[in-house]
Amino acid sequence: MEIVFIGTLEPFPGGSGTVNGQVVRGLTQRGHSITAVSPLGPLAGARAAVPSPADDDARFPGARIRRYDVPFAEVEPHRTDQAFIDREREAIATTLLELAPAVPDVVLVGRETFARHVPEALPWAEKLPVVVAAHSSDAHGALSGNRHPTAAENLLARIAACTRLVLVAHHQRASYEVLGVPITVVPNGVDLVAFHPAVSGDRRAGAQEDIVFIHASNLKDAKRPLDLVAAAALALRSEPRLYFLIAGDGPLAEPMRQAARNASIEHRFAFTGWHPRAEMPDMFRQADVAVLMSGHESMPCALLEGMASGLPTIATDIPASREALIDGETGFLYPAGEVERLASLMVDLAAHSSRRTRAGRAARVAVENRGVETMVTGYESVLSFVVAESARDRRSTVAGGH
């Protein structure tokens, strides 16, 4: 297949860039031709050099990748306005014109917000199947009324006009079915080779006696990172061995640091910023427990990566967590925002190494059916299906015209 991809790709921060990168690499390795256009915001370069064409050639061998600049990474949706949308649409159209790809068989939109640029930035897209992958919370927010009405209406109308919608988790279906678009669920995958349990001699964060909790995310409101600082302040009163590894960056990074300073616990936190994807498996292996505090998620990569790394995970009791974890067996759930309950779970896991070990092993087993190859096969099947269906429709139209 000839595929045009528009969306986030590594090193763009966040899970959509990670998953899309896995899909683009996987489809290219299977012989499909991919032309990809992807944004690069300031946060993406916080811990890594801005990728050159040679970098992208090494990261995505066989694919044609072209980047365009944006003033900020759209992990900060509160900063997205019409001026940003217009600038991005023009950048996509200009970049595609420079690439001059052959008219593809299918367009894959690798994050639902990019659907607002189709078809203006891709004039031939009206005649082609367009598959949109719903990675972020933006469309969910629009569906639930948590976005500006006009912007939400425009975004949802563009998504509703696509050929097929790919959801990254089953729990999303209830929200998206109202759009009337055919839906396929292709669960997010995880690299089961790169992410594996720690072995003797692996580097650890903190002191040897510390119990290390890792939180990996783009530190924005939806992730509720300040809850971790509040819970840590409570938990450290009775369990001083707790140590917190914060692997990520975002608008709430500095407020987190300030909250830790205000609580006089900054010495129990390590803020490491963004890491290249290749470093993330090592980051997880430095920890004993993974922790996520989100109020809403589609299916966070950090959750699956923690499980693949053999870590027990403390996560908020939201649909995404329940889809991946079994409370008390492969992880531990608590109501979002209840920092006292989060603190209690952290203290309890710190005190019981056997409980951590048992849940971590169970988590690794539970995630072994979520490998990247399985996910890539799912996307390949969806794209092949819509291409074949589009060809049948064109033949029917031609036959009917005669």
GIVENQUI-V378136 format. One record per backbone hydrogen bond with DSSP energy under -0.5 kcal/mol. NH is the residue of the N-H (numbers start at 1). CO is the residue of the C=O. E is the energy in kcal/mol with one decimal. If there is no record, write none. Layout:
nh=[NH/NH]
co=[CO/CO]
e=[E/E]
This chain:
nh=[3/3/4/5/5/6/7/8/10/12/18/19/20/21/22/23/24/25/26/27/28/29/30/31/32/33/34/35/36/36/37/38/40/44/45/45/46/56/57/58/59/60/63/64/65/66/68/70/75/76/79/80/81/85/86/87/88/89/90/91/92/93/94/95/96/97/98/99/100/101/105/106/107/108/109/109/110/110/111/114/115/116/117/118/121/122/125/126/127/128/129/131/132/133/134/134/135/141/142/143/144/145/146/152/153/154/155/156/157/158/159/160/161/162/163/164/165/166/167/167/168/172/173/174/175/176/177/178/179/180/184/186/186/188/190/192/195/196/198/202/205/210/211/212/213/214/215/217/217/219/219/220/223/224/224/225/227/228/228/229/230/231/232/233/234/235/236/237/238/239/242/243/244/245/245/246/246/247/247/248/249/252/253/256/257/258/259/260/261/262/263/264/265/266/268/269/270/272/272/273/273/279/280/280/281/283/284/285/286/286/287/288/289/290/291/292/293/295/296/303/304/305/306/307/308/309/310/311/312/313/314/315/315/316/317/318/322/323/324/325/327/328/329/330/331/332/334/338/339/342/343/344/345/346/347/348/349/350/351/352/352/353/356/357/358/359/360/361/362/363/364/365/366/367/368/368/370/372/375/376/377/378/379/380/381/382/383/384/385/386/387/388/389/390/391/392/393/394/395/396/397/398/399/400/401/402]
co=[1/33/106/3/35/108/37/110/17/9/14/15/16/17/18/19/20/21/22/23/24/25/26/28/27/1/32/3/34/64/5/66/68/41/41/42/43/52/53/54/55/56/60/34/63/36/38/40/73/73/76/77/79/81/82/83/84/85/86/87/88/89/90/91/92/93/94/95/96/96/2/2/129/4/107/131/6/108/109/111/112/113/114/115/117/119/122/123/124/125/105/107/164/109/132/166/133/137/138/139/140/142/141/148/149/150/151/152/153/154/155/156/157/159/130/130/182/132/165/184/134/169/170/171/172/172/173/175/176/177/165/167/184/168/370/190/191/194/309/199/286/207/241/210/243/289/245/215/247/217/249/218/220/220/221/220/224/224/225/225/226/227/228/229/230/231/232/234/235/235/239/211/268/213/243/244/270/215/245/246/217/219/250/252/253/254/255/256/257/258/259/261/260/260/265/266/244/246/270/246/248/276/276/277/277/279/280/281/282/283/284/212/212/312/214/314/223/222/222/300/300/301/302/303/304/305/307/306/288/330/290/313/332/292/334/316/318/319/320/321/325/331/326/326/326/313/315/335/337/338/339/340/341/342/343/344/345/346/347/348/349/351/352/353/354/355/356/357/358/359/360/361/362/363/364/365/367/190/371/372/373/374/375/376/377/378/379/380/381/382/383/384/385/386/387/388/389/390/391/392/393/394/395/396/397/398]
e=[-0.6/-3.2/-2.0/-0.5/-2.9/-2.3/-1.9/-0.8/-1.1/-2.6/-1.2/-2.8/-2.8/-1.8/-1.9/-2.3/-3.0/-2.4/-2.4/-2.8/-2.1/-2.5/-1.0/-2.0/-2.1/-2.3/-0.5/-2.4/-0.5/-3.6/-2.5/-2.1/-1.8/-1.2/-0.6/-1.1/-1.6/-2.4/-2.3/-1.9/-2.3/-3.2/-2.0/-2.7/-0.7/-2.2/-1.7/-1.5/-0.5/-1.2/-2.2/-1.5/-0.6/-2.3/-2.9/-2.2/-2.7/-2.6/-2.2/-2.1/-2.6/-2.4/-2.8/-2.4/-2.5/-2.0/-2.1/-2.1/-2.1/-0.6/-2.6/-1.4/-2.2/-2.9/-0.6/-3.4/-2.9/-0.7/-0.8/-2.0/-1.7/-1.3/-1.8/-1.5/-2.7/-1.2/-2.7/-0.7/-1.4/-1.4/-0.6/-3.0/-2.2/-2.9/-0.5/-2.9/-1.2/-2.7/-2.1/-2.8/-1.8/-1.0/-3.2/-3.1/-2.5/-2.3/-2.4/-2.7/-2.1/-1.8/-2.2/-2.7/-0.9/-1.7/-2.1/-1.4/-2.8/-3.1/-0.6/-2.4/-0.8/-1.1/-1.6/-0.6/-1.1/-1.9/-2.1/-0.6/-1.9/-1.7/-2.4/-2.7/-0.6/-1.6/-2.2/-1.1/-2.4/-0.8/-0.6/-2.1/-1.4/-1.6/-1.9/-0.7/-3.0/-2.7/-2.6/-0.5/-0.9/-0.7/-1.7/-1.9/-1.3/-0.6/-1.7/-0.6/-1.3/-0.5/-0.9/-1.0/-2.1/-2.6/-2.6/-2.3/-1.3/-2.9/-2.8/-1.0/-1.2/-2.0/-1.4/-2.2/-2.9/-3.0/-0.5/-0.6/-3.0/-2.1/-0.8/-0.9/-0.5/-3.1/-1.9/-1.9/-2.1/-2.7/-2.4/-2.3/-2.4/-2.8/-1.7/-1.4/-2.8/-0.7/-2.3/-1.5/-2.7/-2.4/-0.8/-0.7/-0.6/-2.0/-0.7/-1.1/-0.6/-1.7/-2.2/-1.8/-0.7/-0.9/-1.7/-2.8/-2.0/-2.4/-2.3/-2.6/-0.5/-2.2/-0.7/-0.6/-1.3/-2.9/-2.1/-1.9/-2.6/-1.5/-1.9/-2.5/-0.7/-0.6/-2.8/-0.6/-2.4/-0.6/-2.5/-2.1/-2.3/-1.8/-1.1/-3.4/-0.6/-3.2/-2.4/-2.1/-1.2/-2.9/-1.6/-2.1/-1.6/-1.9/-2.8/-2.1/-2.2/-2.2/-2.2/-2.4/-2.6/-2.1/-1.5/-0.8/-0.6/-0.5/-1.7/-2.6/-2.5/-2.2/-2.4/-2.3/-2.0/-2.3/-2.0/-1.9/-2.3/-1.6/-0.6/-1.0/-2.2/-0.8/-1.5/-2.8/-2.2/-1.6/-2.1/-2.8/-2.3/-2.0/-2.7/-2.5/-2.2/-2.4/-2.0/-2.3/-2.6/-2.3/-2.1/-2.1/-2.2/-2.1/-2.2/-2.3/-2.2/-2.4/-2.6/-2.5/-1.9/-1.0]
